[in-house]
Amino acid sequence: MVAGRLVRKARGVEATRGEGIRVRTRRPARAIWLLVLGLILGGGLPASSAEEPRPTVSLTLKDIIRIALERNAGFRAAQLEVDASERGLDIARGRRLGRADLFGAYQYAGPDAENRRRAGALVGAMPLLRTGGMRPDQEFSHNTGAFGVRYRIPIYTGGRLAADVELNELATVFSRDRLQATRDDLVFNASSVYYTILRFREDIRATETSVRALEESRRVIEERVAVGREPKVTLLKINARLAAVQQDLIRVRNAFERAHGALNALMGAEDITAPVEVIGTLEYAPAPRILPESIAEGLERNPELRARRRAVEIQERRVRIAFAERLPDVSLGAAVQGLASEGLGTNTLVPDATVDVRVSLPIFDGKVIRSRVEQERARLERARAEVEQLKREVALEVETAYLNIVSAEERIGATRAAIEEAREARRIEQLKQELGRGIIEDLLLAQAAELEAEENYFSALADYNIAGVALEKAIGGVE
C-alpha cells in the first residue's frame, strides 16, 4: 500500500464567560457598581475570561482509519444490515419447524333461561367435546372456560420454504459483501482526505516561504526607491505579486481547513471543527503492478461485484418462491384442549384432542401468481444486466487507477528535477537583485516558477498515494 504522512497543527479557542462580581455593601454599593461599569466600558476590567485553546488530537493514518471504522455512522449502518440479514435467516429457518400456540378463552352467558339447550360459542369451537358424554341439551352455567395447545407444521409448500432459507442465506452473504464494499469506500475516502491534507500542508509551507521572500525583496526595493536607486514602478510590481501570492495562501489555508472538516466528518466527530494534528509526510514508495492481472483480480475480488452476483442468486430464489405459489400447500396440525363449566359439575374438565391435515390449491386468482412470476423473472434479468455493467465499470476503475499511478510517477520524476532548477534560478535572480544588476521581472518569474514547481511536486506525490489506494479499492480489500 502506498503510504504517506503529514504533520498539521490546528488550534481552536473556546470562550467562557467570567463570573459576575458581587459587592456586599449598603450605601456605597451604587458608587462601586458605577465604578465597575466604568472599568468594563473603559477596558480596565475584562468582561469575559481569557480564551483557552482546545486540546489537539494527534493522529496517524492508521489511527484515522481505526477511528472511522469505529465511529462512522454509514459503516455502522452497514454492520447493522448484516445483523438484520442474520435475523432474517433465523426467521426463514424457523418457519420450517412449524408453530405451537397456547390458547384460551372465557365466556360469560346470560341468565339460565337463555343459556339452556345450547353448547355455546366455546363448545362450537371444539365440536369433538360433544362426543365426550355431553348431551345436545346440556345446560351450562354463566361461566365457561376453554384452553389448550395446538401445533401446526408445513408438510409440502412446493419448495417455497426451502427457497426462502436459501434466499436469506444469500442475503446474509450479500450484506457482508456490501459491508466490505462500504469499508473499502470509507478507508479510501479517509486516506484520500489524509493525503490531500498532506498536500495542502506542503502548499501552505511553500506559499509562506514565497511570501517571506517577496516581503524581503520589497524591503530591499523600498530602501533603494527611497535613495533613488530604483524606480517606484519596481515596488509596485512587487506589491502586486505579493498580493497575488497572499491570496493564494488564503485560498490554500481555507481548503486545508475544509479538508480537516471532511476528515472529522468521516471519523464521526460530533464537532467537525475539532482540532486534529495529522502526523505523517508525503512519500514515494513504488509498488509495481501489471494491468491485466489487476483487472482479473478486481473482477474476482471486488466486493461490490461479488454483492451483485449474490443479488442475481437471490433473485433466482425469488422466482422459485413466486412459482411455488401455484403448487399445493399441505400442513399437519394437532391440538389438545379442554372445556370447563360449572354446569358440568364441580371441578369438571372435559378433555379433547384433534389431528388434522390441510390442503390448499389455488384455482383462480385473477392472474396474480403468473404476473408475480413474470415480475420476478424481469427483475432477475435486470440483476444479470447490472452484473455485466458493473464488470465493465470495475475494469475501467482498475485501469483508471493504474494509469493515474503511472502518470503520477512520471510527474514526480519531472517535478522533482524542476524544483532544484527553479530554486537555483531564483537564488541567482535574488543575488543579482541584491547587487543591483537584476531585473525585477526575472526575479518575480523565478519565484513564481519555484512556487509552482513545489506545488506540482507535492500534488504529484498526493495523487500517487491516492491512486494507489484507489487501485486497492477497485481490486477489493483496502488495508
HELIX and SHEET records of a PDB file:
HELIX    1   1 ALA A   29  GLY A   42  1                                  14    
HELIX    2   2 LEU A   61  ARG A   71  1                                  11    
HELIX    3   3 ALA A   73  ARG A   95  1                                  23    
HELIX    4   4 ASP A  112  ASN A  115  1                                   4    
HELIX    5   5 GLY A  120  ALA A  125  1                                   6    
HELIX    6   6 PRO A  127  THR A  131  5                                   5    
HELIX    7   7 ARG A  160  VAL A  227  1                                  68    
HELIX    8   8 LYS A  232  LEU A  266  1                                  35    
HELIX    9   9 LEU A  291  ARG A  301  1                                  11    
HELIX   10  10 PRO A  303  ALA A  324  1                                  22    
HELIX   11  11 GLU A  342  LEU A  344  5                                   3    
HELIX   12  12 VAL A  368  GLU A  434  1                                  67    
HELIX   13  13 ILE A  440  ILE A  475  1                                  36    
SHEET    1   A 2 VAL A  13  GLU A  14  0                                        
SHEET    2   A 2 GLU A  52  PRO A  53 -1                                        
SHEET    1   B 2 VAL A  57  LEU A  59  0                                        
SHEET    2   B 2 VAL A 276  VAL A 278  1                                        
SHEET    1   C 4 ARG A  99  TYR A 108  0                                        
SHEET    2   C 4 ASN A 143  TYR A 156 -1                                        
SHEET    3   C 4 ASP A 329  SER A 341 -1                                        
SHEET    4   C 4 LEU A 349  SER A 360 -1                                        
END                                                                             
